[in-house]
Amino acid sequence: MTQAYVLSFTEGISVDHPAPDRVVIETSDSRFTLKNLSPGLAGAIKILSSRGATENELAVQVEEKDGVDVLSSLYYHLAIFAGRRMLRYGILCDGRRLATLSPVSPHFQFTPGPFDPQKSFALSRFAYLHREDGRLALESPLSHGKITLHDWRGAALIGELAEARDLPSLCELFQELPPEAVELFLGMLLGAGFLCEAKVEDPGPGESRPLLQWDFHDLLFHARSRLGRHSNRLGGTYRFHGKIDPLPAVKPPMSEKVIDLFKPDIEKLEEGDYPFTLVLEYRRSIREYADRPITDRQLGEFLYRAARVKEMISSEIQDVSRRPYPGGGAIYELELYPTIHSCENIPPGFYHYCPKNHRLEVICGCNEATDALLQDAIRSTGREGTPQVLITITARFQRLSWKYESMAYSVILKNVGVLYQTMYLVATAMDLAPCALGGGDSDLFARAAGLDYYAETSVGEFLLGSKRI
């Protein structure tokens, strides 16, 4: 193999030369100075900060200017740069870049070694292409690097590796590419974790038993919503502050027609409620109901104890609130939509719960859409009886993503979990029949409510009814 990877500094690294023998390098998280550099070594660093060069080309430059004795210093600095995840690795083909591998995490390592050209390899099922800054980027939750494809040839090679291929067959398919470039590309994919050896006896090429049991979307979601395998910003970055107004802490009314709900006496409940340990011990999912349906007072008390706004808190950046269940950043992006099939003193229909004013806003009566929501809930439980009350939990996504980056949807699901538990405990304390559902049709709900799927739609479902004694 006559070709080699072109080394250069990763994007975002700035290099300053305040003196001929001194270089100041600044990365996203550090700044350091290299002193007493030889002319050849200083020139090599300058090349790394611009067009880049192969390791051999850098060595030739240093040897010509400084002599062979300085080569060890070059290799030492290259090892330091690689250890600090400052280097990216490119493939040139006919004077044009074919692909570039860049680190995206502090755990990135790239030590490509020789591989058997007669063995077959296939793209990992976790690898995916997406558009980024006008180019295609190849990423995977298995990799700590990202490969940028600079033209169609790289994308075509990736497409062919959806099936198991060996090096000779790829070279035959892409005769316009030098075999050395194809070999470098395979080595890059293999060394960075995008490629697996394809063996007939493997149910999943190169996958361990634990990895076999991960779905693509689950592992990607896990890797991208936590630190460790990406370079995206994560946390409360307020990226839209000053660009887009935040959504209000309480959703504006959805209807002028409302039903005020019963408010329980919290002080009396504190005196006579079941002990907390008893509530925890007796909490369970109940899918069968008493003949007499849940009452309006019970539904009102349940919603008041589980989800009301207890306090509004104003802020110069984003208004927040306090409620009975915990919520990330006190933002409370979740909304409750009861679909009532049978409830004393409340007509069957579709409602939105206002947690600030503690009332139901009437969206519509029973119709084909509300019947479909109830049928979807019945299918989820595997039972024949229609639930008395289906509470659909939605998220106003931008309420949370306005502040949080990379982890917003992860926080939403955590919030759904703690709301589920709060609703279970309240229902148990009230001797009601609660049951959280494992899934639902978000498109169906968005159509029923007349909401934009990307602005607000369902992330959880909860059944509630009267308990059979």
N, C-alpha and C positions, 0 to 999 in steps of 0.2 A: 504494500500500500504506500504510494508515494505522496498522497495528500495527507494533510493533518488538520486538526481543528484550529481555527483562527481565534486567538485569545484577545479579549478586550474587556475594559471595565464595564460593569453593569450600569444601566441608566440611573441617573440621580447622583452619581459620584462626580465630584468636581476636583480638579487638579490645578494647583497654582505653583509656579516656578519663581519664587522670590529671589533666588540666586542660582547660578549655574550648578552648584552642588547640593541644592536643597529643594525639596518638593513638599508641599502641603496638600494632603489628601483629606477631603471631607466627604463622609458618607451620611446616610440618613440618621445615624445614631452615634457617630463619633467623628473626631477630628484629630489627625496626628501628623507629625512632621518627620520626614526622612532626611537625615543630614549626611554630609561628607560622601555624597554619591559620586561615583566615577562618571565621566562624560557618557560612556556607553550605556551605563545603567540608567542615568537620568534620561537619555534618549529613548531607552526601551519603555520607561514609564510614560513618556510622552506619547509613544506609539499606542500603548495600551489605552490611553485616554482619548484616542482619536480613532483611526481606521482599524487598529488591531493588527496582529501578525501571528504566525504560527510560532511555537516555542523554538523551532529550529531557526526561523528567520530572526527572532530576537537574539538568539545565541550568536548568530553570525554578526549581527550589529555590534554586540558587546565585545566579541573577540576582535573584530577589526579595529575598534577604537581603544580598547583597554588591554587586550591580550587574553590568553586562555585562562590565566589565574583568576580572573574576575567572574568566570562563568559560574562558579559555585555560589557567588553572591546573587547572581541572577536567579538561579534555581531556588535559593533560599527565599528571596522576595516573592517569587511566583507561588511558592508553597504557603507563605504568609497570606498573600492575597486570596488564594483559594480557600484557606482556612477561615478567612473572614467573609467568605461568600461574596467577594468583590469581582470575580471573573465570570464572564459568560463565554460560551463556546460556539463558534460559528462554522458553517460549511460553505465554502466558495465553489461555484461551478461556472466555468466560462466567464469569470470575472464578476459574476453576480452571486449574491447570497442566496443560498437555498434554504437554510434553516439556522436558527440560533437558539441555544439552550441557556436559560437564565435561572439562577436560584430564586426561589420564592419563600424560603423559610430558613431559619438559622440551623436547621438540621441537614441542609443540602450537602451532598457529596457526589462527585462525579469522577470515577476512576475507570474509564472504559478499558476493557481488556480484549484480547483476541477471542473470537468465537468461531465455532466450527461452521464454515460456509455451507456445508451440506445439511446442516440441521434446519428444520422448518420452525418459523416463528410466526406468531399472530399477535395482533393488537390486543391489549388487555380490554376486557369488557367495561372497565371503569374509565377508560380514556375517552375524552370528548373534545370536539372542535367547537370553537365559538369565535365570533368576530370581536376584535379588540383593537381599537385605534387604527382602523382601516386595514387590518391584516387578520389572518386566521391564527388563533392560538390553540395549541394542543395542551390540555391539562388533565390531571387525574388525581383523585384523592389518595392514590398509592404513591405519588411522586412528590418530591420536595422541589421540583423544578418545573419550568414552563418552556415549551418549544414554540417559537414564533416561526411561521411559515411565510416566506417572502414572495413566493409566486406559486403558480398552479402546479409546478412539478412536485413540490413537497406534499401538497394536498392529494395529488394523484397517487403518490407512493403510499400515503396513509390509507387511501381508499383500497388499494390492492392488498394491504395487510389485514383487512377485515377477514380474509381467509389465510390459512397457513401458507407461508411462502419461504423458500430458501433463497440465498443470495444469487445463485445462477439464474433462477427463474425470474427474479426481479430485474436483473441486468438484461435478460432477454426481452422483458416487457418494455424496458426503458433504455433502448439502444442509443438514444440521443444523449444520455447521461454517462459520464465516465464511470466505469465500474468502481473506481476508488471512492467516488462521491456517494454512490449507493451504499457501499460498505461502511463509510463513515456515518451515513444516516442511520443504518441499522444499528451500528454501535452506539450512536447517541440515544436512540429509542430504547435499546436494551439496557444501557448503563443508567439511564434516568428513570427506569421503572415503567415504561409505557409498553414494553414488548415482553412476551412470554414465549418460552419454548413450547411448541405444540407437540404433545405426545398423544398417541392414539388412546392409551389407557387412562388419560386424565379426563375427568368430567368437566373440569375447567382448567385451561392451560395455565400452569404455574401457580395455581391457587391452593392454599392450605385449606383444611376443613373449616376453620373459622371464617376465612374469607369467602368460601363458597356460599356461606349462609347470609351474606350481606347482599341486599338489593343495591343496584347502582345508585338510585336516588337517595337511599338512606345513608350510605357511606359518604356520598358527596355532601349531603346536608350536614352530617356530623363534622366532616373535615373543614368545611367552609364557615361554620358558625362558631368554631373554637380556634384558638391560637395553635400554631404548630405546623400547618401545611399550606399556608398561603401568605401573601404579602399585602393583602387588602387591609385597609383600616378597619378596626373593630372597636365597638363600644360607643359611648355617648359622645359622638363627634359633632352633633348639631350641624350636619353638612348643609342643611337647607335654611339655616338661620340667615335672615336678611334677603333670601331669594324667594321663598314661598311662605306664606302665612301658615302657622300651625293650625291644625284642626282644634275646635273648642273642646274644653274638658268634658262638657256634656253635649251630646248630639242635639241639634235644634229639633223642635217638635216635628213629628211626621204627620200629625193630624190635629185638627182643632177639636175633633170629637174624642173625648177622653172619659175614662172611668177611674175615679179616685178610689184608692185601695185602703183597706183597713190597716191601721198602724198599731202594733201591739205595745203594751207598757213594758219597756225593757227592765225597769226596776223590779216589777213583779216577777218577770221571767227569771231574773237573777236569784230571786228568793226561792222559787218553786220549780225551776227547770230540773231535768234529769242531771245527775252528776256527770261530769265530762268523761270519766273513765267508762261509765255505763254506756254513754253514747258511742264511744269508740268501739267498745266490745260488741255492741249490737248492730253496728252499721253493716248493711249488706244491700245488694241489689234486689229489688222486689219488682216483679213484672206482672203480678196479678193484683186486682183491685177489688174493693168492696162494691156491693151493689149500689150503694149511695155514693155519688161522686164527691170529689173534693169541693169545698165551699169557697166562696169569695173571700171570707175572713181568713181561711187557711192559706189560700194563695197569696193574699196580701201580707200576712205575717211571714210567710216563707220568703218572699222577695225582699221584704223589709230587713229581715235578719241576715239575709245572704248577700244582698247586692246593692243596698241603697247608698247614696252619697251621704256621708256623715259630716264632711267638712270640705268646703272649697278653699283652695289655697292659690292666691294670685302670685304671679312671678313675672319679671320683666321679659323672660325668655319664653316660658311655656307654662300655662296654668295647669295645676294638678289638683288632686283631691284625695280624701281619705275614705275608704270603704271597708266593709267587714272582712274582706279577703285581701291578701297581699297582692300587689301589682308592681311589675318592674318600673322603677322610676316614678311611682305613684301617678303614672300617666293614664291608666285604665282605658285601654282601647277597646275592651270587650263590651258588646251590647247583647241584650236578651230580647228574644222575640217569641212570646208564647203563642202557640197554635192550640186553641182550646176546642176540644171535642165535647167534653161534658164537665161543667163546673156550675154549681148552684149560684144563681143570681148574676152570672156573667154569660151573655149570649155566645154560642159557638162562633168562632172566627179567628182572625189573624191579627195580632197586636204587637206593639212595641212597648217595652217597659221603660219609663222615664225614671232613672234612679234618683234624680234630684228632687222632683216633685212627687215621687212615689205614686205613680198612676200609670194606667194602661192607655196608650194611644191607639185608637181604632184604625187599622189599615184597611180591612175588608171583612166581610162575612165569609161563610164557607163557600168555597168554589172549587173548581177542578185543581187549581194549584195547591190549595191547602189540603185537599184530599190526597194529593200526590205526596206531600210532605209526610202526612200521617202513614201512608202506605209504605213509604221508604223506611220510616221508623219501625214499622211492624216487621219488615224484612230483616232489619238489623237485629231484632230481638229473637227472631225465629218463632214468634208466638202469633196466635190468630186474633187475639183481642185488640181492639183499638185503644191506644193510650188515652187517658183522660186529658192530660196536658203534655204537649211537646214543647220544650223550651229550647229553641235554637240559639246557640251562642255564635255571634259574629265578631269580626275584628274590623275596626276602622284602621286598616293597615298603616296608612300614612301618619296617623296619630303617633305611632311608635317609631316608624322608620324615619320620621323627621328628625329624631334625636339619635337613634341607634343605627350603626352601620355594621353590615355583615352578620349580625346576630339578632336582627329584629324579629324574624319569624320564629327563631328558636325561643326568644323571650315570650312571644305570643303563646306558643304551645305550653310553656311552663305556667303561664298565667291561667290557661284553660285548665290545667291540672289542679292548681290550687283552688280555682273556683269550683271545679267538680267536687273536691273534698269538702269544701265549705258547704255546698248544697247538700251533699250526702249527710253531713253532721247535723245541719239544721233540720232536714227532713226526718232524720232518726229521732231527734229531740222532740219533734212534733208528732210522732207516731204516724208519719206519712209513708208512702211507698215510692222510693227514689230509684232511678236506674240511669247511669250514664251509658251512652252508646259509643261504640268504637269507631264509627264512621258515618258519613252522610254524603248526599249529593249536593255539592256547593253550587253547581250550575242551576240545579232545580230550585234551590233556595233563592238565588239571585234573581231568577225570573219571577218567582212568586212575590218577592218583595219589591221588584222593580228597581233593583240596585245594580250598580256597576260591579261586575265580578272582581275587578282589580282595585276597587276603592273600598268595598265592604262586602264580605260574604261569609258563609258559615265556616267555623273551625271546630265546632263541637255541638253535640246534641244531648239533651237530658230529659228523661221522662219523669213525670210526677203524677201521683194520684192518691186516692184514699186507701188506707191500709186495711186489708181484710183481717178481721179479728179471729 
